Amino acid sequence: MKLSKLYKLFFLILSVTFVNAEENYLNIDAAHFESNEKKNIIHFKGDVKMIKHKDILLCQDLLINMQDQNGSSTKQIPKDYKASGDVSFTINTKDNILKGRGDTVLYYPIEQKYIIIGNGYLEDLKEGKKLIASKIYIDEKTGHTKIDGEKNKPVKFRLKLSKEEN
């Protein structure tokens, strides 16, 4: 009986270690990959699928600018991402799940800022909020969101009301 408990404990530790190890990876599938080490650029083209944790990005073109981590030239981290061509994404934050799309999506991981450019759409699945605009700025650190429309394409906002507010 004690041996069985030991195996269960070992399996639990192994499972937790594996899950945590997977969370530290950025997984990208694409038809084409190109890298320029001198410019610190990684470029993916064609049916790009990027997964990190539970977050998913789909696009046709993904450009990642890298930078040295803590002054070490041997270890690099993404500085920014530029996704274009049929961009769609799902982002899981600590409070909600966001689904969106746009012509171009920029992400700055250190600042935790997103910019959706062209035919922007953003939906908060837990709150029932939807945004449609030409340009959407999101700052996860501050919680600030800014939305820009155009002359013939105004910003559209939809908010789900509770039954008491109807």
Buried (B, 14 or more C-beta within 10 A) or exposed (E): EEEEEEEEEEEEEEEEEEEEEEEEEEEBEBEEBEEEEEEBBBBBBBBBBBBBEEBBBBBBBBBBBBEEEEEEEEEBEBBBBBBBBBBBBBBBEEEEBBBBBBBBBBBBBEEEBBBBBBBBBBBBEEEEBBBBBBBBBBBBEEEEBEBEBEEEEEBEEEEEEEEEEE
